[in-house]
């Protein structure tokens, strides 16, 4: 008997790369929905993701997963839905105002926020290198705050909302598809009402900017679901440490988009802050890889030795 993931699945790696590259290219998609305001874009993203996931769950015959969900789990789903809506909304708003680099910073900090939440909420005992990574990341935020003249609120909001979302998801016994559908069930009616209100009020863009604009608004659903499907497939094939390392593709592509395409300014102090963030992530990654290897070694030692006779 061998430990799982002994041989790295190339297809799993490609699926993971596909998920993170898709997320990394999101800043290129949301501007295509102009002149829709960020709040309208968010509403369409929620509504059409729900429609798509409802179809998927119907094809999988898994609606029973939601019908059997306890009230306390529905309350957790509601809290998770609010967190992911905040995350999506901040992302869309950040892209709209040209703060893509700060968005990238938020996703660079997400693993570090997850470690911090584990300490504060779950009372986990961080390893020494995790403490070092958190200290370095805190220094980075302080330096970037000095560079900006204020804390990077958008990045912090993204990192915290995504970290809390992940924490809440652990408490709900649903698959990724059923979980995303449940969150849509909570938020979808509100999104639909908001779209109608905006349209009646004359600020909605669904019906008066041509067929292509309608297609793009509806496409917000598949665009949201595609990387989640790729990620879920990758998670079943490769170790989480590998998947966690690949995740840095997303903020790196967003960072490059912000600097090279949007043309955001990167003064020396801001470069120094990002350098510290990258150092913190390097420390955290090394620690996670070491911990994963130690875990595999312990698992191997427990395996019975097969007789060759």
C-alpha angles and dihedrals in degrees: 000000000000133000115263119265093020089147115042111241108231092201089053090052091050091050090051092048089049092053095048095042089052091052089045091056094050092103087065094054107047096060087060087071093065133159087038111103118240092255091054091046089052092050092051091046091054095043099047093042087056092049092050095045091047088058091047093049090048091053090049091047090229103131087110088072089066096040090056095049115122121236093249089055091050088054089052090047089052091052090047091049091054090050094051091045089054090047093050092044094050090048094051091045092048091053091046093055095042099252097130094136090058089050088054089050089055093055092044087056096046096091090048092050088051089056090049092050090050089056097043102037107023095034091231119168109237119215119245094260090051089057089049091050091050091050092050091047091051089053089051092054091050092050093047089048089056090048093050097039088237138044116283092256096173093052093045091048091051094048095046096043091049092045093050089045090056091047092052093046089060089062096055119080096219135114117247091259095048091043094052090047092051091051088050091051088057097045103025098082091049090049092050092050091049092051091051092047092050091048094049091046092055097244096094118100102197099101106026107053103065138266095288091058090052090051091051093049091050089046088065086082099056091038089057095044099044099072090043090056091047091047093050091051091048093049090059092053109039136040118271090239089061091044090048092052092049090054090077087073089075101058091036091058090044091050091050090048091052094048102035103031106024091035098224116180118254109190118189094261091054091049088053091052093050090047089058091049090053090048091051091050091048090053091047093048093050090050093049092049091049091049092048092050091049089051092051091048091053090048091051092050090055093053113105115247110245118227115242093205 
